[in-house]
């Protein structure tokens, strides 16, 4: 095995699940997410010799984000992918707990899907992927202040939507 492949496997492959999670949230489709991640990993491998340091996660998330945008452009769907969501079943300890968790998950997924792309992407990177503000800023190519602002607005919109639905 050559050095580049060894280093790529050591530094980039541990972030494959995070890349898939981001792609799934952006595309709202497991099939599209798989295609996006496959393309992103191929691009990342080809450009891996340009990476400096061992923090490849923001760099890889940026590639996933760009692949998603390219995917939209190829599909002619620059305004979004619609409202469909694919759900994986939750394996809870009991049917009652599973039903409650699944209901909350569907509700949260639906509300996340309603957020504008810019807000949804920073919220997923921060809350689901646990990336730092600096890593998110690097991944989306925006200043940290913009990340903080989008994150605050995304959280507020999500909270307002959740509470509004509770009042119904």
C-alpha positions, 0 to 999 in steps of 0.5 A: 500500500502506498503512503497516500492511501495509508494516510488517507485511510488513517485520517479521512476514513474515520470521518466517513460516517460523519460525511454520510450523516451530513450528506443525508441531512442535506439531500434528505435521501439515503440513496443520494447521500450514498452517491454524494459520499462516494463522490466526495471520498473519491475527490478527497482521495484524489486531492489528499496530497494537498491537505496540511495537518491531521485535521481533515474533518472540516476539509472533508465536510467541505468536499461533501457540501460541494458534492451535494451542491454539484448533485443538485446542479446536475439534477436541476434542483438548486432550490432543494430536494422536496420534503421526503425523508428516509427514516431508519427504524430506532432499535429501542428497548421496548415497543412503547419507548421505540414508538415515543422516540420514533415519534419525536425523531420524525417530528424533529426530522420534519422540523429540521427539513423545514429549515433553510439549507444554510441553517440546517447544515450548520445545525447538523454539523454542530449538534449531530457531528459535534464539530467546533465552530472553527471546523464548521467555518472551515467546512462551509467557507464562512467566518466563525461569526456567520457560523454562530449567527446561523446556528443561533437562528437555526436553534431559534427557528427549530425551537419556535417551530417545536413550541408552535406545534405543541400549542396546536 
